[in-house]
């Protein structure tokens, strides 16, 4: 979905929470202040009754930072050329676009890859090669299947339209973006993951101009 980020269409992402509630009765709480300083800011699942907390999970952190933190994006790339002071990188997501968008220059001192080289998969991208930096603007949790129409659009799914009355210029949705997001999720995590309907972190972000920071 790098293309969607570059085009400004993707401003959300979802990640499965590693710690899931024991039963549907559990709710999510956050520790604001604790006698154990290392627990401040951590989350936990709890089941309450009239006497207070009946059961709870172990505390856990949001693993991607905090609102305001920056994260860098991995994508497929290769070293195109190397000069005395800089190395020029090319990104697969932009190969059909302008040379300005395709490329990113980094100090040759940090570029430890051979030139020329084959494509490096995104999973193996080093920090110095990243051209996209995102800033976290909001975090919440929800069940995976509860994704809304607007959120599917924010996940980068394109709404397509079909003309139903040329005379009136009337259009209708050609695709269901929530169904399209479900298909995308299944292609990454498998059908069973969607059917399990886990709790997920919903991370909203904005792109920080100027590439990686």
Backbone torsions as a table, in degrees:
resi	resn	phi	psi	omega
1	UNK	NA	16.0	177.8
2	UNK	-57.5	-39.8	179.6
3	UNK	-57.5	-42.2	-179.5
4	UNK	-65.6	-36.2	177.1
5	UNK	-66.2	-45.3	-179.6
6	UNK	-61.8	-33.9	-179.7
7	UNK	-85.9	-1.5	178.4
8	UNK	78.9	12.4	-178.1
9	UNK	-88.4	-25.3	-177.4
10	UNK	-105.0	116.2	179.3
11	UNK	-129.5	12.1	178.4
12	UNK	-140.4	154.2	169.5
13	UNK	-148.0	153.7	-179.8
14	UNK	-120.1	137.7	178.0
15	UNK	-133.6	136.0	-179.1
16	UNK	-65.6	132.4	176.1
17	UNK	-72.6	129.2	-179.2
18	UNK	-67.0	-35.2	178.6
19	UNK	-99.1	113.5	179.4
20	UNK	-102.4	150.7	179.7
21	UNK	-65.5	148.3	-178.4
22	UNK	-65.7	-38.2	179.2
23	UNK	-143.4	167.0	178.3
24	UNK	-61.8	-16.7	-178.7
25	UNK	-77.7	-11.8	-178.6
26	UNK	-77.2	140.7	175.2
27	UNK	-119.3	160.3	-178.2
28	UNK	-92.5	132.3	175.6
29	UNK	-124.3	158.3	175.4
30	UNK	-124.4	138.9	179.6
31	UNK	-84.3	113.7	179.7
32	UNK	-86.2	-45.1	179.1
33	UNK	-144.3	130.1	-176.6
34	UNK	-134.6	155.4	174.6
35	UNK	-67.6	-20.3	174.6
36	UNK	-100.1	104.2	-173.1
37	UNK	-57.1	-31.9	-177.2
38	UNK	-72.6	-6.8	178.6
39	UNK	-96.4	-9.3	-179.6
40	UNK	-58.9	130.6	179.8
41	UNK	86.4	-3.9	-179.4
42	UNK	-84.9	163.8	-179.7
43	UNK	-111.6	161.2	170.2
44	UNK	-157.5	153.4	174.5
45	UNK	-91.2	138.5	-179.5
46	UNK	-141.9	151.1	173.7
47	UNK	-115.7	123.3	-174.3
48	UNK	-105.4	154.4	169.3
49	UNK	-137.5	-168.7	-176.2
50	UNK	-61.8	-24.2	-177.4
51	UNK	-93.4	-2.4	-178.9
52	UNK	122.2	-143.6	-178.1
53	UNK	-77.8	119.4	-179.4
54	UNK	-86.1	-40.0	179.2
55	UNK	-151.4	154.9	-178.9
56	UNK	-153.6	157.4	175.4
57	UNK	-89.4	172.8	173.0
58	UNK	-70.4	146.7	178.6
59	UNK	-63.1	147.6	178.4
60	UNK	-146.5	156.4	-177.7
61	UNK	-96.3	154.1	165.3
62	UNK	-71.7	117.2	-167.7
63	UNK	-78.2	0.6	-174.4
64	UNK	-113.0	13.1	177.9
65	UNK	107.6	-149.5	-179.5
66	UNK	-134.2	167.2	174.7
67	UNK	-57.0	131.2	-176.7
68	UNK	99.9	-20.1	178.0
69	UNK	-72.7	158.1	179.6
70	UNK	-113.1	142.5	178.1
71	UNK	-128.3	147.3	-179.6
72	UNK	-105.3	151.9	-172.5
73	UNK	-103.9	132.6	175.0
74	UNK	-90.9	141.9	175.4
75	UNK	-155.1	163.6	-179.2
76	UNK	-70.3	133.1	-176.5
77	UNK	-151.6	171.4	171.0
78	UNK	-151.8	159.4	175.8
79	UNK	-83.0	122.3	-178.6
80	UNK	-87.9	-44.8	-178.2
81	UNK	-156.6	164.1	-179.0
82	UNK	-137.8	126.8	177.0
83	UNK	-109.5	-168.1	-177.8
84	UNK	-63.8	-43.7	-173.8
85	UNK	-109.3	-27.0	-175.1
86	UNK	-131.6	155.4	173.1
87	UNK	-116.0	141.0	-179.9
88	UNK	-102.9	125.0	179.7
89	UNK	-104.8	148.7	177.1
90	UNK	-122.1	141.4	-175.5
91	UNK	-115.8	130.6	-175.3
92	UNK	-60.1	-35.8	-177.9
93	UNK	-63.2	-15.8	-175.0
94	UNK	-118.6	10.2	-173.2
95	UNK	-63.4	-22.6	179.1
96	UNK	-93.9	6.8	-178.1
97	UNK	-111.1	-170.8	-175.7
98	UNK	-63.0	155.3	178.3
99	UNK	-61.1	-33.5	178.6
100	UNK	-61.4	-43.3	179.3
101	UNK	-74.1	-34.8	-177.3
102	UNK	-62.5	-32.8	-167.1
103	UNK	-110.7	158.7	177.5
104	UNK	-150.8	134.5	-178.3
105	UNK	-103.7	141.1	178.4
106	UNK	-132.3	155.3	176.8
107	UNK	-58.1	133.7	-177.0
108	UNK	-61.5	-24.5	-178.8
109	UNK	-64.2	-28.7	-179.0
110	UNK	-93.6	-12.0	-176.9
111	UNK	-85.4	101.4	-176.0
112	UNK	-101.8	23.1	179.6
113	UNK	-108.1	152.1	-178.3
114	UNK	-69.8	159.0	178.5
115	UNK	-131.0	131.7	-11.1
116	UNK	-76.4	170.2	-178.8
117	UNK	-145.9	169.5	176.8
118	UNK	-79.1	171.5	177.7
119	UNK	-62.4	136.4	174.4
120	UNK	-98.4	122.0	-179.7
121	UNK	-59.7	150.9	-176.9
122	UNK	-55.0	-37.4	-176.6
123	UNK	-62.2	-21.9	-178.6
124	UNK	-104.4	9.7	180.0
125	UNK	-68.3	128.2	175.0
126	UNK	-80.3	162.6	-177.4
127	UNK	-57.5	-40.9	-174.8
128	UNK	-65.1	-19.7	-177.2
129	UNK	-90.1	-7.7	-176.5
130	UNK	-74.0	135.2	178.4
131	UNK	-108.1	-7.6	-175.3
132	UNK	-118.5	125.3	175.5
133	UNK	-121.3	134.0	-179.5
134	UNK	-115.8	146.2	175.6
135	UNK	-111.1	126.2	179.8
136	UNK	-69.9	126.5	-178.8
137	UNK	-109.9	-19.9	179.4
138	UNK	-164.9	151.3	177.7
139	UNK	-138.9	134.9	173.7
140	UNK	-149.4	174.2	177.0
141	UNK	-125.4	149.5	176.2
142	UNK	-162.7	167.2	174.6
143	UNK	-72.3	141.8	-175.9
144	UNK	-54.8	-46.1	-175.5
145	UNK	-70.4	-7.2	-178.5
146	UNK	-86.1	7.8	-178.8
147	UNK	-57.5	133.8	-178.0
148	UNK	-90.4	172.2	176.4
149	UNK	-58.3	-50.1	-177.9
150	UNK	-62.5	-37.2	-179.8
151	UNK	-70.8	-35.1	176.5
152	UNK	-62.7	-39.6	175.5
153	UNK	-62.9	-42.3	179.8
154	UNK	-68.3	-19.5	175.4
155	UNK	-80.4	-2.5	176.7
156	UNK	100.6	4.1	178.4
157	UNK	-74.8	132.6	-179.0
158	UNK	-86.6	133.1	172.3
159	UNK	-87.4	121.5	177.8
160	UNK	-102.0	151.8	-174.8
161	UNK	-125.1	152.0	174.7
162	UNK	-130.7	141.0	-179.0
163	UNK	-80.6	124.5	-179.8
164	UNK	-105.8	-14.3	178.0
165	UNK	-154.6	92.8	-178.3
166	UNK	-57.6	-34.9	-178.5
167	UNK	-63.6	-40.1	-179.1
168	UNK	-93.3	-8.4	-176.1
169	UNK	67.1	36.0	-178.4
170	UNK	-90.8	137.2	-179.6
171	UNK	-128.5	155.3	177.3
172	UNK	-135.7	160.8	178.4
173	UNK	-62.9	131.0	177.4
174	UNK	-89.8	-25.2	-179.1
175	UNK	-134.9	160.9	175.9
176	UNK	-101.5	109.3	-173.7
177	UNK	-64.9	-30.8	177.4
178	UNK	-68.3	-39.2	175.0
179	UNK	-65.4	-38.5	179.0
180	UNK	-65.6	-37.3	177.7
181	UNK	-66.9	-40.5	176.9
182	UNK	-57.7	-44.6	178.9
183	UNK	-61.6	-42.4	178.7
184	UNK	-63.1	-45.3	-179.6
185	UNK	-59.8	-45.8	-179.1
186	UNK	-62.5	-34.5	-179.7
187	UNK	-67.7	-24.4	-179.4
188	UNK	-95.0	-47.4	-171.6
189	UNK	-107.8	-9.8	179.4
190	UNK	98.3	154.5	-178.3
191	UNK	-61.3	-39.7	-177.6
192	UNK	-60.7	-34.7	-178.8
193	UNK	-64.0	-42.2	178.8
194	UNK	-66.6	-43.2	-178.4
195	UNK	-65.7	-29.9	178.8
196	UNK	-69.5	-23.0	177.8
197	UNK	50.9	58.6	-178.6
198	UNK	-71.9	164.8	169.0
199	UNK	-74.4	139.4	-178.5
200	UNK	-129.8	152.1	167.8
201	UNK	-77.9	129.5	173.5
202	UNK	-105.0	112.0	-174.2
203	UNK	-109.5	118.6	175.8
204	UNK	-99.4	144.7	-175.3
205	UNK	-150.4	166.5	171.8
206	UNK	-130.9	151.1	179.4
207	UNK	-80.3	135.3	176.9
208	UNK	-91.1	118.9	-177.3
209	UNK	-64.4	148.0	178.4
210	UNK	101.6	8.1	178.2
211	UNK	76.3	-154.2	-177.6
212	UNK	-65.7	142.7	-179.2
213	UNK	-113.5	NA	NA
